[in-house]
Amino acid sequence: MNRLIKGCFGHQFEKTIVPGFEFLRCGQMRSRENFGHNAGWYNKKGEKLGWGDLNKKDVEMIQTSLQEGELFITLSEHDSFWKFVKSFGPIGSMCTTDQDEDNPGIDYVAEKSRYIIARNELFVNADEFWLKPGEKKIVDDIEFTGLSIDEIKELMKIL
């Protein structure tokens, strides 16, 4: 059963609870968001699941909640929303976005990814963090392994 499908967490004003991920809410705010303020959340197909702040506890719970073959990928607020805005409003929810915002695809998500969470491993986009592929990065006492964009694309395709 594929639980992480496009839009599964709903929207800022219409949140949906996803079985196994009851701790996540679209638009959630955290006081310590070391893993992304208003981060966009994506699946391995490059489809947007939702967005919100993520902290250490969220990352740990996401990892243990994932089933084999699922990926939870984050992009910055800029790359997951503002790059797709066609006309601005006074607040984000009043902006008009390009239709690609919800489904930018594997190539875009791999290139712009920050954190890639799999059931048994945690990765970061090496380019985003100025790392060499295979180099480790510690964020909030959690260890991530740097991947190249090509390695991220492969991971998205094989899982």
Phi, psi and omega in degrees: 000126180267105183275332185267083181246159183314125176075011187300335179270003178080213182227175184307320184256002180216078185280147178237139177268127180259124179307130182091343181234036183299342181279351180255138176226134177301132180082010183297150179241139178233147180287328176238100184253058184300345183248023173126121172269122184055036180296144173276139182250132186227158174260182184287350176270357182082025180257140181283128181266326184169198180199160176157176178288147176228140176238184183304313181299319178301312181300315180297319181288323176300313182301316181286340180274339181293143174264162179307131178092350179268146173231146174236113187242137179247147173235157178295162176303319180299310184285338182263346181225297190298331177292343183257358182289128177262323176219136186272148173237177181296334175224162184307319183292349179256009176274156173256132182243158174297150181297339180287350182305318183278347182208068182284348175094168184299312184300313181296312183296319178298315182295321185262358183301153174244297180246137178237114184252123175242168183303317186246000183213155178234132183230161169230157173287113184304320180297320182294333184247013178056046179247164168269146176307135181092342179289146182268150176225131177256125176231120179052044179068015176248132181267131177240153176251132179287136176236147172286165179300319178297321178293323178295315178301316179298316179300317179296327183278327186272331182283000000 
